C-alpha cells in the first residue's frame, strides 16, 4: 500500500515537473541510444527538440549529466506554464475589491490583552515541549547584493560576537527547546530545523553547518534540502541552453517550498516525528523569533491552516506587500498594485493609522495537516514572470551570448500564492512590533536601509532595551546604547534577572550569567 502511494506521488511529481535539481547528477552512466531516442521524441512532440542540438558531440560524462537534467523536466508542462506566462489569458477588466482582514482573523501584540499574549505563549511552549513543532528556513539566496558570493545565512552582520545569521537563528531554536524543557520538566525537547537551499547555496550551506558543528544542535535534527529549478525560457517560448550540455535554469522562487517538501524527504521526516505545527521564515531577518511560542499558540488556538506575521506599514509610501482580503480571499497585494488613494486610506475606527497597514514579512505558520494536502493544490499555483538578461548558447554556432537587454524569462512562484485557496476561517494574521521582530538584510553596507549596519543596530538596541528592562544600568561613551544579548541567554528578553542592579558599559556582549 505504501509503495502504491509513493508511486502515485512520484507520477504526479513527474507530470508537474516537480523534480529536485539535485537529481541531475545522480547517474554518471551514459544513457543508451534507446533512452536518448525516447527522450528526444518527447521533446520533439512539444517543439523543444533544439535542446539536443549538440548532444551527439558531447563526451560520455556530459551526455550522462545532460540526459539526467533533461529527463527531470516535462516539456509539455514547461510549454504550458510558459504559454500562460508569456500570453496570459485576458481577464475582464474589473477592479478588485480590497479590504483589511476582519478582526476575527487578526490579533496584534500592540493592543492585545496581556492574558491573551501569555495564554498563546504558554500554549505554544507546550506544543514545543511535546515535540510537535518544526521549523522551515528559506535560505536559497546568495549574498550577492551584500558583496558576498556565500549563502546569505553565512553573513556576519558585524555584531561583536561575529555570529552569522545561521548561528543566531540556530541558537534561538536551542533556547526555545531549553525554555520548553524547563517549564514542562522534560528532557530532549527537539524542534527539527529544515533548511531549504538552492542549487548554488546547498553545498556551501552544508559545509558551513558542518564546520560550525551545527551551532550546537544535533546533526540528526537539521535537514538541509534543495528547492527546485525551472528552465529559463526565450521570449518565443523556447527552452534556453546555458551551454552545449546544460539547460539554463533558475530557482523556482520561495513558493517552491511546497514542491520541495514533496520532492525531498522533509514532509516524510516530519510525519515520522509526529509534527503538527510548522514555522517558516526567511533567512535575512536577524530579529526573527524562530519557533515563536506566542505565534504558534495563537495560530494553533484558532485552528487555522496558515497564519502570517505582519508589521505595521511605516507610511503610505513604504514599498511593501500587504496582507489583506482581495475579492474576499486572503492574499498579498504588492505596493505597485494599489493606487495612491488606497495606500493613503485611513482606518475608520482608528483615523490616525492606515486602513491597509499589514506589511508582509514572509513569516508564516502552517498546520502540518494542511501541508499533507499539497498534492491537491500545488498545480493550481501561478507562475510569475521576471524578464531578465539571460546568457545563452547560440544553437547556430554553440557560442555563449551575453545579451545587453532582456532576452528571456525566469519563472517563479511566491510562497503566498497559496493564500487565496483558503477559506477565511482557515487563515489568520498576527501583528508584531517591527522593532522587536523585523530587520531584513537586503542591501550592501552603507545604504542606510536594510543593510548590515541597520541589522546590527536593531539587534543591539533590542539587547540594550532588554537589559534595562531587567534592571541593569547601561553606560556608553557614544550616543548608542549597544548591547548584544546572546540567544543562548535570552530568547525574547526573559531570564536576565541576574543583571538587576548591575552597570554595563556599552558596547557589550551578554553571553553568560556572571
C-alpha positions as CSV (number, residue, x, y, z in Angstrom):
1,X,0.0,0.0,0.0
2,X,2.8,2.4,1.0
3,X,4.6,1.7,-2.3
4,X,1.5,2.3,-4.3
5,X,1.0,5.7,-2.6
6,X,4.7,6.5,-3.3
7,X,4.3,5.6,-6.9
8,X,1.2,7.8,-7.3
9,X,3.0,10.7,-5.8
10,X,6.1,10.2,-7.9
11,X,3.9,10.0,-11.1
12,X,2.3,13.3,-10.1
13,X,5.6,15.0,-9.5
14,X,6.9,13.9,-12.9
15,X,3.8,15.2,-14.5
16,X,4.1,18.5,-12.8
17,X,7.9,18.7,-13.3
18,X,8.4,18.9,-9.6
19,X,11.8,17.3,-9.6
20,X,14.7,18.3,-7.5
21,X,17.7,19.9,-9.2
22,X,20.0,17.7,-7.2
23,X,18.9,14.7,-9.1
24,X,20.7,15.9,-12.2
25,X,23.9,14.3,-11.2
26,X,22.5,11.1,-9.7
27,X,23.7,8.9,-12.6
28,X,27.1,9.1,-14.3
29,X,26.2,6.2,-16.6
30,X,25.7,7.3,-20.2
31,X,22.2,6.7,-21.4
32,X,21.5,4.1,-24.0
33,X,20.7,5.0,-27.6
34,X,17.1,3.9,-27.0
35,X,16.8,6.1,-23.9
36,X,18.1,9.1,-25.8
37,X,15.8,8.4,-28.7
38,X,12.7,8.2,-26.4
39,X,13.6,11.4,-24.6
40,X,14.3,13.3,-27.8
41,X,11.0,12.3,-29.2
42,X,9.3,13.6,-26.1
43,X,10.9,17.0,-26.6
44,X,10.2,16.9,-30.4
45,X,6.5,16.4,-29.7
46,X,6.4,19.7,-27.9
47,X,8.6,21.8,-30.1
48,X,11.7,21.8,-27.9
49,X,14.0,19.4,-29.8
50,X,16.6,22.1,-30.2
51,X,18.0,21.2,-26.7
52,X,19.6,18.2,-28.4
53,X,21.4,20.2,-31.0
54,X,24.9,19.4,-29.6
55,X,24.1,16.2,-27.8
56,X,25.9,13.9,-30.2
57,X,29.2,15.7,-29.9
58,X,29.3,15.6,-26.1
59,X,31.6,13.3,-24.2
60,X,30.2,10.4,-22.1
61,X,30.0,12.1,-18.8
62,X,28.5,15.3,-20.2
63,X,25.9,13.2,-22.0
64,X,25.0,11.4,-18.8
65,X,24.6,14.7,-16.8
66,X,22.7,16.4,-19.6
67,X,20.4,13.4,-20.1
68,X,19.6,13.4,-16.4
69,X,18.8,17.2,-16.5
70,X,16.6,16.9,-19.5
71,X,14.8,13.8,-18.1
72,X,14.0,15.9,-15.0
73,X,11.8,18.3,-17.0
74,X,8.5,17.7,-18.6
75,X,8.4,19.7,-21.8
76,X,4.6,19.6,-22.1
77,X,4.3,21.2,-18.6
78,X,7.1,23.7,-19.4
79,X,5.2,24.7,-22.6
80,X,2.0,25.0,-20.6
81,X,3.4,27.4,-17.9
82,X,5.5,29.3,-20.4
83,X,2.4,29.9,-22.6
84,X,0.4,31.2,-19.6
85,X,3.3,33.4,-18.5
86,X,4.1,34.9,-22.0
87,X,0.5,35.1,-23.1
88,X,-1.7,35.4,-20.0
89,X,-5.4,34.9,-20.7
90,X,-7.2,38.2,-20.9
91,X,-9.4,38.8,-17.9
92,X,-12.4,41.0,-17.8
93,X,-11.3,44.4,-16.6
94,X,-12.9,44.8,-13.2
95,X,-11.4,46.5,-10.1
96,X,-10.6,44.0,-7.4
97,X,-12.3,44.6,-4.1
98,X,-9.7,45.2,-1.4
99,X,-10.5,45.1,2.4
100,X,-8.4,44.5,5.5
101,X,-8.7,41.1,7.1
102,X,-11.7,41.0,9.5
103,X,-11.0,41.4,13.2
104,X,-12.0,37.7,13.7
105,X,-8.9,36.7,11.7
106,X,-6.4,39.1,13.3
107,X,-4.6,39.9,16.5
108,X,-1.9,42.5,17.4
109,X,0.6,42.4,20.2
110,X,0.3,46.1,20.2
111,X,-3.2,46.1,21.7
112,X,-3.9,42.5,22.8
113,X,-4.7,41.7,26.4
114,X,-1.7,40.6,28.4
115,X,-3.7,37.5,29.4
116,X,-4.1,36.5,25.7
117,X,-0.5,37.0,24.9
118,X,0.5,34.9,28.0
119,X,-2.0,32.2,27.0
120,X,-0.7,32.0,23.4
121,X,2.9,31.8,24.6
122,X,2.1,29.1,27.2
123,X,0.2,27.1,24.6
124,X,2.9,27.4,22.1
125,X,5.6,26.4,24.5
126,X,3.6,23.4,25.5
127,X,3.4,22.3,21.8
128,X,7.2,22.8,21.6
129,X,7.6,20.6,24.7
130,X,5.6,17.8,23.1
131,X,8.0,17.8,20.0
132,X,5.1,18.8,17.8
133,X,6.8,21.9,16.3
134,X,9.1,22.1,13.3
135,X,10.8,25.0,11.5
136,X,11.5,25.6,7.8
137,X,14.1,28.1,6.9
138,X,14.0,29.6,3.4
139,X,17.7,30.1,2.7
140,X,18.2,29.8,-1.1
141,X,19.6,33.3,-1.6
142,X,23.2,34.3,-2.0
143,X,24.7,37.5,-0.5
144,X,25.3,39.0,-4.0
145,X,23.9,42.4,-3.1
146,X,25.9,42.3,0.1
147,X,29.2,41.8,-1.8
148,X,29.4,38.1,-1.0
149,X,29.0,35.0,-3.0
150,X,28.3,32.9,0.0
151,X,24.8,31.9,1.1
152,X,23.1,34.9,2.8
153,X,22.8,32.9,6.1
154,X,26.6,32.8,6.4
155,X,26.8,36.6,6.5
156,X,28.2,38.3,9.6
157,X,26.2,41.5,10.2
158,X,29.0,42.9,12.4
159,X,27.9,42.0,15.9
160,X,30.7,41.9,18.5
161,X,30.3,38.2,18.7
162,X,30.8,37.9,14.9
163,X,27.9,35.4,14.7
164,X,26.3,34.7,11.3
165,X,22.6,34.8,10.7
166,X,22.6,31.0,10.7
167,X,24.2,30.9,14.1
168,X,21.8,33.5,15.6
169,X,18.8,31.5,14.4
170,X,20.2,28.1,15.4
171,X,20.8,29.5,18.9
172,X,17.2,30.7,19.1
173,X,16.0,27.2,18.3
174,X,18.3,25.8,21.0
175,X,17.0,28.3,23.5
176,X,13.3,27.7,22.8
177,X,13.9,24.0,23.3
178,X,15.5,24.7,26.7
179,X,12.7,27.0,27.7
180,X,10.2,24.3,27.0
181,X,12.2,21.7,28.9
182,X,12.5,23.9,31.9
183,X,8.8,24.9,32.0
184,X,7.4,21.4,31.5
185,X,10.1,19.4,33.3
186,X,11.1,17.5,30.2
187,X,14.4,16.4,28.6
188,X,15.4,16.1,25.0
189,X,12.8,18.5,23.5
190,X,13.5,18.8,19.8
191,X,12.5,21.4,17.2
192,X,13.8,20.0,13.9
193,X,15.2,22.6,11.5
194,X,14.7,22.1,7.8
195,X,16.9,24.4,5.8
196,X,15.8,25.0,2.2
197,X,18.6,26.0,-0.1
198,X,19.0,26.4,-3.9
199,X,21.5,24.8,-6.3
200,X,24.3,27.4,-5.7
201,X,23.8,27.5,-1.9
202,X,23.3,23.9,-0.9
203,X,26.9,22.8,-0.9
204,X,28.3,25.9,0.8
205,X,25.5,25.7,3.4
206,X,26.1,22.1,4.2
207,X,29.8,22.9,4.6
208,X,29.2,25.9,6.8
209,X,26.9,23.9,9.1
210,X,29.5,21.1,9.4
211,X,32.4,23.5,10.0
212,X,30.4,25.0,12.9
213,X,29.1,21.7,14.3
214,X,25.6,22.7,13.5
215,X,25.8,25.5,16.0
216,X,25.1,23.3,19.0
217,X,22.1,21.5,17.5
218,X,22.2,17.8,16.8
219,X,23.0,17.0,13.2
220,X,20.2,14.5,13.0
221,X,17.7,17.3,13.8
222,X,18.9,19.6,11.0
223,X,18.0,18.6,7.4
224,X,19.3,20.6,4.5
225,X,17.4,20.3,1.3
226,X,17.0,22.0,-2.0
227,X,14.3,23.8,-3.8
228,X,13.6,23.0,-7.4
229,X,14.5,24.8,-10.6
230,X,12.7,25.6,-13.9
231,X,14.2,26.2,-17.3
232,X,14.7,29.8,-18.5
233,X,12.5,30.5,-21.5
234,X,13.1,32.7,-24.5
235,X,10.6,35.3,-25.5
236,X,9.2,33.0,-28.1
237,X,8.7,30.1,-25.7
238,X,11.9,28.1,-26.3
239,X,14.0,26.5,-23.6
240,X,17.3,28.3,-23.4
241,X,20.6,26.4,-23.3
242,X,23.3,27.7,-20.9
243,X,25.9,25.7,-22.8
244,X,26.0,22.8,-25.2
245,X,25.5,20.4,-22.4
246,X,23.2,22.2,-20.0
247,X,19.8,23.9,-19.9
248,X,19.8,27.4,-18.4
249,X,17.8,27.2,-15.2
250,X,16.7,29.4,-12.3
251,X,15.3,28.6,-8.8
252,X,11.5,28.4,-8.7
253,X,11.1,31.1,-6.1
254,X,10.2,30.9,-2.4
255,X,6.9,29.4,-3.5
256,X,9.0,26.4,-4.5
257,X,8.9,25.5,-0.8
258,X,5.7,23.4,-1.4
259,X,7.1,21.4,-4.3
260,X,10.4,20.9,-2.4
261,X,8.5,19.4,0.5
262,X,7.3,16.8,-1.9
263,X,10.5,16.1,-3.8
264,X,12.7,15.9,-0.7
265,X,12.1,13.7,2.3
266,X,11.2,16.6,4.5
267,X,7.5,16.0,4.8
268,X,8.1,12.3,5.4
269,X,10.5,13.1,8.2
270,X,8.0,15.5,9.8
271,X,5.4,12.8,9.6
272,X,7.7,10.3,11.3
273,X,8.3,12.8,14.1
274,X,4.5,13.4,14.5
275,X,4.9,17.1,13.8
276,X,1.7,19.1,13.9
277,X,2.8,22.8,13.6
278,X,5.3,24.3,11.3
279,X,7.0,27.8,11.4
280,X,8.5,29.0,8.1
281,X,10.6,32.2,7.6
282,X,13.3,33.8,5.5
283,X,17.0,33.8,6.5
284,X,17.6,37.5,6.1
285,X,15.8,38.7,9.2
286,X,18.2,39.0,12.2
287,X,15.4,39.6,14.7
288,X,13.2,36.6,13.7
289,X,11.7,34.7,16.6
290,X,12.3,31.2,15.4
291,X,9.6,28.8,16.5
292,X,8.0,31.7,18.4
293,X,5.7,30.2,21.1
294,X,3.3,33.1,21.1
295,X,2.8,32.9,17.3
296,X,2.5,29.1,17.4
297,X,0.0,29.2,20.2
298,X,-2.1,32.0,18.5
299,X,-2.3,30.0,15.3
300,X,-3.0,26.7,16.9
301,X,-5.7,28.1,19.1
302,X,-7.5,29.4,16.1
303,X,-7.2,26.0,14.3
304,X,-6.1,27.7,11.1
305,X,-4.2,26.1,8.1
306,X,-2.0,29.2,7.7
307,X,-1.2,32.2,9.8
308,X,1.2,35.0,9.0
309,X,3.1,37.6,11.0
310,X,2.9,41.2,9.8
311,X,4.4,44.5,11.0
312,X,2.7,47.9,10.7
313,X,3.5,49.7,7.5
314,X,5.7,52.7,8.2
315,X,3.8,55.1,5.9
316,X,1.6,55.1,2.8
317,X,4.7,55.2,0.5
318,X,6.6,52.3,2.0
319,X,7.2,49.7,-0.8
320,X,5.9,46.5,0.9
321,X,3.4,43.9,0.1
322,X,0.2,43.9,2.2
323,X,-1.7,41.1,3.7
324,X,-5.4,41.7,3.1
325,X,-8.6,40.4,1.5
326,X,-8.7,40.6,-2.2
327,X,-12.2,39.7,-3.6
328,X,-13.0,38.2,-0.2
329,X,-10.0,35.9,-0.3
330,X,-6.9,36.2,1.8
331,X,-3.8,37.2,-0.1
332,X,-0.9,39.6,-0.7
333,X,-1.1,42.7,-2.8
334,X,2.1,44.4,-3.9
335,X,2.7,48.1,-3.4
336,X,2.7,48.6,-7.1
337,X,-0.8,47.1,-7.4
338,X,-2.6,49.7,-5.3
339,X,-3.4,53.3,-6.1
340,X,-2.5,56.4,-4.1
341,X,-5.9,56.8,-2.5
342,X,-6.0,53.2,-1.4
343,X,-2.4,53.4,0.0
344,X,-3.3,56.6,2.0
345,X,-6.7,55.5,3.2
346,X,-7.2,55.7,7.0
347,X,-8.8,53.1,9.3
348,X,-12.4,54.1,10.1
349,X,-12.1,53.1,13.7
350,X,-8.5,54.5,14.2
351,X,-8.2,57.5,11.9
352,X,-4.5,58.1,12.9
353,X,-3.4,54.8,11.3
354,X,-3.6,53.4,7.8
355,X,-6.5,51.2,6.7
356,X,-4.1,48.9,4.8
357,X,-1.1,48.5,7.1
358,X,-0.4,44.8,7.5
359,X,3.1,44.6,5.8
360,X,4.1,41.1,4.7
361,X,7.4,39.9,6.3
362,X,7.4,36.3,4.9
363,X,6.9,34.8,8.4
364,X,4.3,32.0,8.3
365,X,2.7,29.2,10.3
366,X,1.3,26.1,8.7
367,X,-0.6,23.3,10.2
368,X,1.0,20.0,9.2
369,X,-2.4,18.7,8.2
370,X,-2.5,21.4,5.5
371,X,0.9,20.5,4.2
372,X,-0.3,16.9,3.9
373,X,-2.7,18.2,1.2
374,X,0.0,19.8,-1.1
375,X,-0.8,17.3,-3.9
376,X,-4.3,18.6,-4.1
377,X,-3.5,22.2,-4.8
378,X,0.1,22.7,-5.8
379,X,-0.7,22.5,-9.6
380,X,-3.1,25.5,-9.1
381,X,-0.4,27.9,-8.0
382,X,0.5,30.5,-10.7
383,X,4.0,31.2,-12.1
384,X,5.2,34.8,-12.2
385,X,7.4,36.2,-14.9
386,X,10.7,38.0,-14.4
387,X,12.2,39.3,-17.7
388,X,15.9,39.0,-17.5
389,X,19.2,39.2,-19.5
390,X,20.0,35.5,-19.6
391,X,23.3,34.4,-21.1
392,X,22.6,31.5,-23.5
393,X,24.2,29.2,-26.0
394,X,23.5,30.1,-29.6
395,X,22.3,26.9,-31.3
396,X,23.6,28.1,-34.6
397,X,27.3,28.0,-33.6
398,X,27.5,26.9,-29.9
399,X,28.9,30.1,-28.7
400,X,27.8,31.8,-25.5
401,X,25.9,35.1,-25.9
402,X,25.6,37.7,-23.2
403,X,22.7,39.9,-24.1
404,X,22.6,43.6,-23.4
405,X,18.8,43.6,-22.9
406,X,16.2,41.1,-21.6
407,X,16.0,38.1,-23.9
408,X,14.0,35.7,-21.8
409,X,12.0,35.0,-18.7
410,X,12.6,33.2,-15.4
411,X,9.5,31.6,-13.9
412,X,8.9,31.6,-10.2
413,X,6.3,31.1,-7.6
414,X,5.7,33.0,-4.4
415,X,5.1,31.4,-1.0
416,X,1.9,33.4,-0.6
417,X,0.3,32.2,-3.8
418,X,-1.5,29.6,-1.8
419,X,-3.3,32.0,0.5
420,X,-6.3,32.7,-1.8
421,X,-7.0,28.9,-1.9
422,X,-8.0,29.0,1.8
423,X,-11.4,29.8,3.3
424,X,-11.2,32.8,5.5
425,X,-11.7,30.8,8.7
426,X,-8.6,28.9,7.9
427,X,-6.3,32.0,7.7
428,X,-5.1,34.4,10.4
429,X,-2.7,37.2,10.9
430,X,-0.7,38.4,13.9
431,X,0.7,41.9,14.0
432,X,4.0,42.3,15.9
433,X,6.3,45.2,16.6
434,X,8.7,45.9,13.8
435,X,11.5,46.9,16.3
436,X,11.1,43.6,18.1
437,X,10.9,41.2,15.2
438,X,11.8,42.5,11.8
439,X,15.1,43.9,10.5
440,X,15.7,42.5,7.0
441,X,19.1,42.3,5.3
442,X,18.7,43.3,1.7
443,X,21.3,45.9,0.8
444,X,25.1,46.5,0.9
445,X,26.7,48.2,3.8
446,X,26.4,52.0,3.7
447,X,23.0,52.3,2.1
448,X,21.4,53.1,5.4
449,X,18.3,51.0,5.0
450,X,18.0,47.2,5.4
451,X,21.8,46.8,5.4
452,X,24.3,45.1,7.7
453,X,24.6,48.3,9.8
454,X,20.9,48.6,10.4
455,X,20.7,44.8,11.2
456,X,23.5,45.2,13.8
457,X,22.0,48.4,15.2
458,X,18.5,46.9,15.6
459,X,19.9,43.8,17.3
460,X,22.0,45.7,19.8
461,X,19.3,48.3,20.5
462,X,17.0,45.5,21.3
463,X,19.6,44.0,23.6
464,X,20.0,47.3,25.5
465,X,16.3,47.5,25.9
466,X,16.1,44.0,27.4
467,X,18.9,44.5,29.9
468,X,17.5,47.9,31.0
469,X,14.1,46.2,31.5
470,X,15.8,43.6,33.6
471,X,17.0,46.4,35.9
472,X,20.6,47.0,34.6
473,X,22.1,50.4,34.0
474,X,23.7,50.9,30.6
475,X,26.5,53.4,30.2
476,X,28.0,54.4,26.9
477,X,30.6,57.0,25.7
478,X,28.6,57.3,22.4
479,X,25.0,58.1,21.7
480,X,24.1,54.5,21.1
481,X,23.4,52.0,23.9
482,X,24.7,48.9,22.1
483,X,24.3,45.6,23.9
484,X,24.3,42.2,22.2
485,X,22.4,39.6,24.2
486,X,23.2,36.0,23.1
487,X,20.1,33.9,22.2
488,X,21.7,31.2,24.4
489,X,21.0,33.5,27.4
490,X,17.6,35.0,26.4
491,X,15.1,34.2,23.6
492,X,13.0,37.3,23.9
493,X,14.2,39.3,26.9
494,X,13.4,36.8,29.6
495,X,15.9,35.3,32.0
496,X,18.0,38.4,32.5
497,X,17.2,39.0,36.2
498,X,20.8,38.3,37.2
499,X,21.6,41.7,35.6
500,X,19.4,43.7,38.0
501,X,21.4,46.5,39.8
502,X,24.5,46.0,37.6
503,X,26.1,48.6,35.4
504,X,27.1,47.6,31.9
505,X,29.4,49.6,29.7
506,X,28.3,49.6,26.1
507,X,29.2,48.2,23.6
508,X,29.0,44.8,25.4
509,X,28.1,41.2,24.8
510,X,26.0,39.3,27.4
511,X,26.9,35.6,26.7
512,X,26.6,34.0,30.2
513,X,25.4,34.7,33.7
514,X,28.1,36.3,35.7
